Amino acid sequence: MPKVIPWIDQATADALRVLGGQIREARHARKWTAEDLGERVGVTGRTVTAIESGKPTVAVGTVLRTALVVGVDLFEASSPEEIARLRRRGEERLALIPRRTFASTSTVANDSAF
């Protein structure tokens, strides 16, 4: 059975291409082949080529790991430590959000009527 390619919007496709291009530039700056990078990430050279082309079928974790291995800054962070700091800050903010969100039970159609 052929692989189903997910539909993505243009902004997402553009972001994948931009990140893929940044990964390719960083790989070339290190004079690594796609196979060299794939070995370091734990994927094939073909997967690296798919990432660099912006293919939406590659797992997001694989794309992010590849970016980190070649030194592409993610989320304006230039090191794994900075990314961990951003993660902790996000977790702290998420802890302030209630665990459950309930749907509004209001039946008022127009709040300005009062």
Backbone as a chain_set.jsonl record, in Angstrom:
{"seq": "MPKVIPWIDQATADALRVLGGQIREARHARKWTAEDLGERVGVTGRTVTAIESGKPTVAVGTVLRTALVVGVDLFEASSPEEIARLRRRGEERLALIPRRTFASTSTVANDSAF", "coords": {"N": [[0.85, -1.167, 0.0], [0.588, 2.242, -0.83], [2.388, 4.949, 0.714], [0.657, 7.249, 2.721], [0.496, 10.628, 2.248], [0.401, 13.282, 4.407], [-1.905, 16.056, 4.429], [-0.893, 19.374, 4.45], [-0.864, 22.806, 5.458], [0.121, 25.811, 3.652], [1.838, 27.485, 5.149], [2.952, 25.713, 7.013], [4.254, 23.94, 5.292], [6.12, 25.708, 4.202], [7.612, 26.307, 6.518], [8.749, 23.799, 7.055], [10.376, 23.532, 4.801], [12.122, 25.7, 5.159], [13.422, 25.006, 7.608], [14.526, 22.575, 6.776], [16.283, 23.514, 4.8], [18.042, 24.998, 6.391], [19.178, 22.948, 7.882], [20.454, 21.534, 5.845], [22.336, 23.459, 4.953], [23.911, 23.682, 7.292], [24.89, 21.091, 7.459], [26.433, 20.916, 5.113], [28.324, 22.889, 5.721], [29.787, 21.564, 7.61], [30.924, 19.722, 6.077], [29.789, 17.203, 5.777], [28.355, 14.227, 4.464], [25.018, 13.262, 3.454], [24.673, 10.716, 4.375], [26.634, 10.612, 6.391], [25.552, 12.408, 8.303], [23.122, 11.12, 8.754], [24.028, 8.773, 9.987], [24.932, 9.783, 12.42], [22.546, 10.668, 13.504], [20.978, 8.439, 13.478], [19.474, 7.526, 11.37], [18.717, 6.868, 7.885], [20.634, 8.019, 5.026], [18.876, 8.712, 3.08], [16.609, 9.48, 4.519], [17.61, 11.793, 5.713], [17.897, 13.373, 3.426], [15.19, 13.629, 2.777], [14.319, 15.138, 4.967], [15.784, 17.494, 4.571], [14.602, 18.329, 2.251], [12.177, 19.126, 3.103], [10.072, 17.359, 3.456], [6.903, 16.317, 4.63], [6.521, 13.86, 5.791], [8.379, 12.843, 7.523], [9.098, 11.996, 10.868], [8.49, 14.332, 13.463], [10.166, 14.403, 15.703], [12.488, 13.231, 14.718], [13.255, 15.125, 12.82], [13.76, 17.363, 14.482], [15.817, 16.341, 16.123], [17.784, 15.954, 14.184], [18.263, 18.595, 13.43], [19.368, 19.569, 15.824], [21.705, 18.013, 16.003], [23.283, 18.989, 13.89], [23.574, 21.555, 14.715], [21.654, 23.571, 14.311], [19.852, 26.323, 15.391], [17.059, 26.101, 17.507], [13.929, 27.388, 18.321], [14.951, 29.848, 19.05], [17.083, 29.13, 20.593], [20.379, 28.184, 21.271], [21.577, 25.929, 22.215], [21.339, 22.597, 23.635], [20.925, 22.874, 26.367], [19.715, 25.388, 26.627], [17.314, 24.87, 25.327], [16.253, 23.001, 27.093], [15.878, 24.69, 29.287], [13.904, 26.4, 28.251], [11.887, 24.495, 27.973], [11.397, 23.817, 30.66], [10.468, 26.292, 31.605], [8.13, 26.521, 30.095], [6.718, 24.314, 31.114], [6.328, 25.18, 33.731], [4.585, 27.336, 33.31], [2.433, 25.986, 32.153], [1.621, 24.497, 34.328], [0.103, 26.246, 35.746], [-2.304, 26.334, 34.509], [-5.643, 25.176, 34.691], [-6.352, 21.68, 35.127], [-8.576, 20.674, 33.842], [-10.853, 21.859, 31.434], [-13.923, 23.291, 31.179], [-16.806, 23.296, 29.125], [-18.601, 26.207, 28.199], [-21.637, 26.949, 29.821], [-23.431, 28.816, 29.351], [-26.356, 30.245, 27.986], [-26.913, 32.558, 26.827], [-27.362, 34.457, 24.03], [-26.439, 36.915, 23.184], [-24.296, 38.926, 24.717], [-24.374, 41.687, 24.994], [-26.975, 42.4, 25.293], [-27.805, 42.868, 27.833]], "CA": [[0.0, 0.0, 0.0], [1.423, 3.445, -0.876], [2.417, 5.797, 1.905], [-0.268, 8.375, 2.667], [1.162, 11.88, 2.577], [-0.579, 14.143, 5.072], [-2.12, 17.388, 3.891], [-0.44, 20.442, 5.338], [-1.097, 24.126, 4.884], [1.295, 26.415, 3.032], [2.758, 27.994, 6.174], [3.667, 24.563, 7.56], [5.162, 23.483, 4.236], [7.217, 26.679, 4.139], [8.448, 26.127, 7.712], [9.524, 22.575, 6.862], [11.417, 23.815, 3.804], [13.114, 26.593, 5.772], [14.215, 24.216, 8.543], [15.305, 21.637, 5.971], [17.377, 24.263, 4.186], [19.013, 25.323, 7.443], [19.872, 21.694, 8.195], [21.357, 21.237, 4.727], [23.452, 24.409, 5.018], [24.774, 23.318, 8.415], [25.563, 19.832, 7.102], [27.472, 21.241, 4.128], [29.382, 23.64, 6.412], [30.602, 20.574, 8.321], [31.434, 18.822, 5.034], [29.236, 15.88, 5.99], [27.386, 13.735, 3.49], [23.731, 12.927, 4.069], [24.894, 9.461, 5.092], [27.362, 10.945, 7.626], [24.592, 12.976, 9.25], [22.182, 10.056, 9.096], [24.681, 7.89, 10.942], [24.964, 10.464, 13.719], [21.17, 10.811, 13.994], [20.385, 7.111, 13.584], [18.556, 7.332, 10.246], [19.418, 6.692, 6.617], [20.913, 9.225, 4.248], [17.637, 9.031, 2.358], [15.76, 10.231, 5.449], [18.212, 13.126, 5.82], [17.517, 14.082, 2.2], [13.764, 13.968, 2.907], [14.245, 16.239, 5.938], [16.32, 18.693, 3.926], [13.651, 18.724, 1.205], [10.955, 19.6, 3.742], [8.994, 16.371, 3.344], [6.118, 16.267, 5.867], [6.328, 12.483, 6.239], [9.398, 12.481, 8.511], [8.649, 12.26, 12.242], [8.963, 15.625, 13.968], [11.295, 14.157, 16.597], [13.661, 12.985, 13.882], [13.642, 16.416, 12.238], [14.344, 18.19, 15.535], [17.108, 15.752, 16.508], [18.72, 16.24, 13.099], [18.627, 20.008, 13.554], [20.263, 19.712, 16.973], [22.993, 17.378, 15.713], [24.092, 19.867, 13.027], [23.73, 22.853, 15.359], [20.656, 24.569, 13.916], [19.138, 26.862, 16.552], [15.621, 25.856, 17.559], [13.207, 28.219, 19.286], [15.901, 30.892, 19.451], [18.006, 28.556, 21.57], [21.542, 27.696, 20.54], [22.157, 24.742, 22.845], [20.356, 21.733, 24.287], [20.64, 23.405, 27.703], [18.735, 26.469, 26.474], [16.029, 24.241, 25.001], [15.754, 22.434, 28.357], [15.404, 25.82, 30.093], [12.621, 26.804, 27.668], [10.914, 23.45, 28.309], [11.028, 23.975, 32.074], [9.647, 27.499, 31.729], [6.816, 26.175, 29.559], [6.051, 23.427, 32.066], [5.891, 26.0, 34.865], [3.4, 28.091, 32.891], [1.333, 25.035, 31.966], [1.16, 24.064, 35.651], [-0.856, 27.239, 36.23], [-3.567, 26.145, 33.796], [-6.427, 24.09, 35.29], [-6.242, 20.405, 34.416], [-9.768, 20.468, 33.017], [-11.56, 23.039, 30.959], [-15.315, 22.928, 30.966], [-17.506, 24.092, 28.119], [-19.493, 27.225, 28.744], [-23.036, 26.518, 29.894], [-24.239, 30.01, 29.122], [-27.256, 30.161, 26.833], [-27.147, 33.924, 26.368], [-26.897, 34.586, 22.657], [-25.788, 38.192, 22.957], [-23.978, 39.517, 26.019], [-24.644, 43.124, 25.018], [-28.411, 42.603, 25.48], [-28.081, 43.188, 29.237]], "C": [[0.903, 1.24, 0.0], [1.304, 4.254, 0.411], [1.477, 6.975, 1.714], [0.487, 9.624, 3.103], [0.132, 12.812, 3.186], [-0.709, 15.49, 4.375], [-1.621, 18.381, 4.918], [-0.698, 21.773, 4.658], [0.222, 24.727, 4.393], [2.309, 26.906, 4.062], [3.587, 26.858, 6.779], [4.664, 24.031, 6.55], [6.366, 24.409, 4.129], [8.169, 26.502, 5.318], [9.316, 24.879, 7.585], [10.657, 22.796, 5.867], [12.514, 24.705, 4.375], [14.018, 25.796, 6.714], [15.087, 23.21, 7.792], [16.494, 22.312, 5.309], [18.453, 24.626, 5.189], [19.832, 24.089, 7.823], [20.872, 21.372, 7.092], [22.568, 22.166, 4.735], [24.437, 24.025, 6.117], [25.541, 22.031, 8.115], [26.697, 20.103, 6.123], [28.627, 22.005, 4.772], [30.319, 22.695, 7.166], [31.237, 19.572, 7.362], [31.031, 17.364, 5.282], [28.358, 15.504, 4.806], [26.066, 13.495, 4.224], [23.864, 11.637, 4.876], [25.635, 9.698, 6.405], [26.397, 11.463, 8.693], [23.595, 11.915, 9.7], [22.745, 9.093, 10.126], [24.673, 8.492, 12.346], [23.569, 10.56, 14.348], [20.523, 9.449, 14.231], [19.33, 6.848, 12.525], [19.385, 7.133, 8.981], [19.713, 8.045, 5.966], [19.682, 9.667, 3.474], [16.669, 9.829, 3.242], [16.297, 11.642, 5.632], [17.832, 13.96, 4.604], [16.049, 14.5, 2.249], [13.579, 15.139, 3.872], [14.673, 17.535, 5.266], [15.41, 19.209, 2.817], [12.341, 19.242, 1.785], [9.788, 18.647, 3.619], [8.235, 16.266, 4.666], [5.949, 14.866, 6.441], [7.346, 12.042, 7.281], [8.899, 12.875, 9.905], [9.283, 13.541, 12.772], [10.153, 15.451, 14.911], [12.584, 13.928, 15.835], [14.167, 14.282, 13.274], [14.336, 17.275, 13.292], [15.698, 17.654, 15.985], [18.154, 16.054, 15.45], [19.192, 17.685, 13.173], [19.61, 20.209, 14.705], [21.649, 19.146, 16.688], [23.876, 18.278, 14.851], [24.227, 21.274, 13.589], [22.786, 23.943, 14.902], [19.914, 25.019, 15.171], [17.643, 26.586, 16.423], [15.016, 26.747, 18.626], [14.106, 29.305, 19.872], [16.839, 30.418, 20.551], [19.171, 27.933, 20.81], [22.201, 26.48, 21.183], [21.046, 23.883, 23.44], [19.979, 22.233, 25.686], [19.595, 24.514, 27.641], [17.354, 25.911, 26.147], [15.424, 23.636, 26.264], [15.205, 23.54, 29.256], [14.046, 26.3, 29.583], [11.527, 25.791, 28.001], [10.446, 23.601, 29.749], [10.135, 25.193, 32.276], [8.231, 27.227, 31.212], [6.032, 25.279, 30.498], [5.535, 24.203, 33.273], [4.632, 26.786, 34.516], [2.206, 27.166, 32.717], [0.779, 24.548, 33.299], [0.127, 25.028, 36.227], [-2.233, 27.092, 35.583], [-4.338, 25.014, 34.469], [-6.313, 22.819, 34.449], [-7.421, 20.16, 33.478], [-10.343, 21.811, 32.628], [-12.969, 22.596, 30.628], [-15.933, 23.852, 29.934], [-18.428, 25.08, 28.809], [-20.922, 26.703, 28.728], [-23.981, 27.682, 29.66], [-25.092, 29.832, 27.87], [-27.58, 31.544, 26.287], [-26.535, 34.071, 24.98], [-26.092, 35.855, 22.44], [-25.555, 38.865, 24.305], [-24.314, 40.996, 26.09], [-26.132, 43.427, 25.224], [-28.742, 43.006, 26.911], [-27.649, 44.562, 29.597]], "O": [[1.88, 1.287, 0.747], [0.278, 4.245, 1.091], [1.494, 7.627, 0.67], [1.049, 9.669, 4.197], [-0.892, 13.104, 2.567], [0.254, 16.002, 3.804], [-1.892, 18.247, 6.112], [-0.746, 21.857, 3.43], [1.3, 24.21, 4.686], [3.514, 26.756, 3.862], [4.782, 27.021, 7.028], [5.797, 23.707, 6.905], [7.499, 23.95, 3.982], [9.387, 26.54, 5.148], [10.487, 24.896, 7.963], [11.769, 22.305, 6.066], [13.696, 24.492, 4.106], [15.242, 25.897, 6.63], [16.253, 23.017, 8.136], [17.587, 21.748, 5.261], [19.643, 24.569, 4.877], [21.037, 24.183, 8.057], [22.006, 20.982, 7.371], [23.698, 21.715, 4.547], [25.649, 24.04, 5.904], [26.71, 21.903, 8.479], [27.798, 19.578, 6.286], [29.784, 21.794, 4.41], [31.501, 22.992, 7.338], [31.988, 18.688, 7.776], [31.798, 16.433, 5.039], [27.696, 16.359, 4.217], [26.009, 13.523, 5.453], [23.245, 11.486, 5.929], [25.32, 9.074, 7.418], [26.423, 11.014, 9.839], [23.265, 11.822, 10.882], [22.034, 8.649, 11.028], [24.437, 7.794, 13.332], [23.429, 10.535, 15.571], [19.635, 9.312, 15.073], [18.409, 6.059, 12.734], [20.613, 7.222, 9.014], [19.12, 9.067, 6.313], [19.477, 10.859, 3.243], [15.994, 10.741, 2.766], [15.518, 12.594, 5.698], [17.483, 15.133, 4.742], [15.7, 15.597, 1.814], [12.769, 16.031, 3.618], [13.994, 18.556, 5.383], [15.444, 20.393, 2.483], [11.488, 19.741, 1.05], [8.634, 19.07, 3.67], [8.858, 16.138, 5.72], [5.301, 14.698, 7.474], [7.195, 10.971, 7.869], [8.346, 13.959, 10.091], [10.467, 13.798, 12.554], [11.061, 16.282, 14.91], [13.65, 14.377, 16.255], [15.375, 14.514, 13.218], [15.388, 17.854, 13.023], [16.628, 18.43, 16.206], [19.295, 16.376, 15.783], [20.377, 17.968, 13.001], [20.584, 20.948, 14.564], [22.655, 19.733, 17.087], [25.089, 18.329, 15.055], [24.921, 22.106, 13.005], [23.078, 25.125, 15.082], [19.406, 24.19, 15.926], [17.044, 26.808, 15.371], [15.552, 26.841, 19.73], [14.015, 29.628, 21.056], [17.329, 31.219, 21.347], [18.967, 27.234, 19.817], [23.268, 26.049, 20.745], [19.951, 24.372, 23.717], [18.85, 22.038, 26.136], [18.701, 24.583, 28.485], [16.343, 26.419, 26.633], [14.218, 23.744, 26.486], [14.182, 23.352, 29.914], [13.143, 26.575, 30.374], [10.387, 26.165, 28.276], [9.251, 23.525, 30.033], [9.161, 25.137, 33.027], [7.252, 27.654, 31.822], [4.825, 25.453, 30.666], [4.448, 23.927, 33.781], [3.717, 26.89, 35.333], [1.088, 27.519, 33.09], [-0.404, 24.221, 33.394], [-0.644, 24.65, 37.109], [-3.212, 27.665, 36.062], [-3.745, 23.984, 34.792], [-6.194, 22.876, 33.225], [-7.273, 19.513, 32.442], [-10.317, 22.77, 33.4], [-13.175, 21.638, 29.884], [-15.621, 25.041, 29.878], [-18.966, 24.802, 29.881], [-21.365, 26.095, 27.753], [-25.198, 27.533, 29.763], [-24.626, 29.342, 26.841], [-28.417, 31.69, 25.396], [-25.342, 33.839, 24.784], [-25.175, 35.883, 21.62], [-26.498, 39.318, 24.954], [-24.522, 41.511, 27.189], [-26.51, 44.594, 25.32], [-29.861, 43.446, 27.177], [-27.814, 44.98, 30.743]]}, "num_chains": 1, "name": "protein.A"}
